[in-house]
Amino acid sequence: MKINDKAYEWKGNKDEIRSLYVVGGSGTINGKTIEQDDFIIVDDGADLDLQPHEDKLDVFAFTVPAKTDYATYSQRMAG
């Protein structure tokens, strides 16, 4: 997602895990500074307020279910 000039609010869902990778630019998420190549995992269902800094904020984001009915990669590797 490309965020230019104004804030973007992303409503949370406690049943989902969201992962975000900052492809370009910089800004803030819920008041915390993020920069290019930062990777963020949000697993508490919190709403996200994304604000670009001077130019733009380019973020690759995806959502997965918090609980699955199959073993995830990390679960398979752990045991």
C-alpha positions as CSV (number, residue, x, y, z in Angstrom):
1,M,0.0,0.0,0.0
2,K,1.2,3.5,-0.8
3,I,0.4,6.2,1.7
4,N,0.8,9.7,0.5
5,D,0.3,12.9,2.4
6,K,-2.3,11.8,4.9
7,A,-2.9,9.1,7.5
8,Y,-4.2,5.7,6.9
9,E,-6.2,3.9,9.6
10,W,-6.2,0.1,9.5
11,K,-8.8,-1.4,11.9
12,G,-7.5,-4.4,13.8
13,N,-9.0,-7.8,14.4
14,K,-8.0,-10.0,17.4
15,D,-8.4,-13.1,15.2
16,E,-5.7,-12.0,12.7
17,I,-1.9,-11.4,12.7
18,R,-0.7,-8.6,10.4
19,S,2.8,-8.3,9.1
20,L,4.1,-5.2,7.5
21,Y,7.4,-4.5,5.6
22,V,8.4,-1.0,4.8
23,V,9.4,-1.0,1.2
24,G,10.2,2.7,0.9
25,G,9.9,6.0,2.7
26,S,9.4,6.5,6.4
27,G,6.7,7.4,8.8
28,T,5.0,6.3,12.0
29,I,2.8,3.5,13.1
30,N,0.8,4.4,16.2
31,G,3.4,7.1,17.0
32,K,6.5,4.9,16.6
33,T,9.0,5.7,13.8
34,I,9.4,3.3,11.0
35,E,11.9,3.4,8.1
36,Q,12.7,1.5,5.0
37,D,13.4,-2.2,5.5
38,D,11.6,-2.3,8.9
39,F,9.4,-5.4,9.5
40,I,6.5,-5.2,12.0
41,I,4.3,-8.0,13.3
42,V,1.0,-7.0,15.0
43,D,-0.6,-9.9,16.8
44,D,-2.8,-8.2,19.4
45,G,-5.6,-7.0,17.2
46,A,-4.6,-3.3,17.6
47,D,-5.8,-0.6,15.2
48,L,-3.0,0.8,13.2
49,D,-2.6,4.5,12.4
50,L,0.0,4.9,9.6
51,Q,1.4,8.3,9.0
52,P,3.9,9.1,6.2
53,H,6.8,11.4,6.8
54,E,7.8,14.1,4.3
55,D,7.2,12.2,1.1
56,K,5.5,8.8,1.1
57,L,5.3,5.5,2.9
58,D,5.3,2.4,0.8
59,V,4.3,-0.8,2.8
60,F,3.9,-4.4,1.8
61,A,1.4,-5.9,4.2
62,F,-0.5,-9.2,4.7
63,T,-2.9,-10.7,7.1
64,V,-3.1,-14.3,8.3
65,P,-5.4,-16.0,10.8
66,A,-4.2,-16.1,14.4
67,K,-5.2,-19.7,14.7
68,T,-5.1,-22.2,12.0
69,D,-6.3,-25.8,11.7
70,Y,-3.0,-26.9,10.3
71,A,0.6,-26.7,11.5
72,T,2.4,-23.5,10.5
73,Y,6.0,-23.5,9.3
74,S,7.3,-22.3,12.7
75,Q,5.3,-24.9,14.5
76,R,6.7,-27.7,12.3
77,M,10.3,-26.4,12.8
78,A,9.9,-26.2,16.6
79,G,8.9,-29.7,17.2
